[in-house]
Amino acid sequence: RDSIENFVLEMLSAPGGDGRTLYVAGMPGTGKTATVREVVRALQETGNAFRFVEVNAMRLPQPNHAYALLWEALTGEKRGADAAARLLDKRFSSGE
C-alpha cells in the first residue's frame, strides 16, 4: 500500500506531469484501487487541478473499450470503441 501511495504521489506531483498515464497492477484485493483513489482525492483537495480517469481493465468487455471510456471522460460523449479510438487519435495528433 505504501509503495503504491508513494508511486502515485511522486508521479502526479512531478513537474511536467500533464498527460501522464499511470499503470498500477498487482494481485486482486490488495488495495490498489482504494489507495490510488485516496491519493487522488487528497491531491485534488489541496488544490492540484487535474482530471483523473480510472480504467479498470477487469471491467472492460474488450481491451479496445478503454478508448470509449477515455473519450467519454474527456468529452462527455458516448462513442463506440472504434469511433472513440479514431477521435482520440485525431484529438491528440492535432494537439487540441
N, C-alpha and C positions, 0 to 999 in steps of 0.2 A: 504494500500500500504506500509506504513512504517513498519508494523508488518511483512509483507512478506519479505521485504528487510532485516530487522534485522535478521529474522529467517535464511534466505539463507546465509547471511554473517557469522553469528555465526556458522552454521553447516559446511560450506566449509572452514572456517578459523581455525577451531578447530584442535588441534593435533590429529593424528590418523584418519584422515578423509578419508583415502584410501578406496575405495569401498563403500562409503556412498551413500545411496539412500534417496532422499528427496521426500516427498509427499506433494503437495500443492493442497488444494481443496477449493472450495467456489462457490459462485454464478457466473454465466456467466457474462462476461463484466465488471468485477471489476479490471482488470489489472494484474491478476496473472501471465499470461504468459509473458507479456511485462516486468513486474518487475523482474521476475526471469532471463529472457534473459539479461536485462540491468545489473544486478548484476554479472552474469557470465561473460559477456563481460568485465566489469570493472576489475574483478579479474584476468582474463586472460591477460589483457593489463598491469597489474602491475607485471607480471612475474609468477603468480601462474600457474603451469603446471598441468592440469587435463583435463580429457575428459568429455565432457558434452553430455549426450544423453537425448533428450526430448521425453517423451512418453505421447502423448495426448490421453487419453482413449476414448474421444469422436470421435476420428478419426479412431479407430480400428474397423474392421468389427466384430471381436470377441475378447474377452479378451486374449486368448492364442496367438493372433498375436503379442503381445508385445515381445514374445520370438524371433520371426523372426526379428523384428525391432532391438532388442538388439544385436542379432548375427551379423546382417549386420553392425551395428555401430562399433562393436568390430573387425570384420574381413574383412569387405567389400564384403563378400559372401552372396548371397541371398539363403535362405533356407525356406522351408515351416515351419509352426508353430511347428508341432510335431518334425520334424528333428532338428530344432533350439533348442527346449527345451532339447532334448537329448544331443546335442552338448554342450549347456551351462552347463548342469548338469555335464557332463564329464570334461569340462574345469575347472569349479570351484571346483569340488570334488578332482581333481588331483593337484590343486594348480598351474596349468600352467599360 
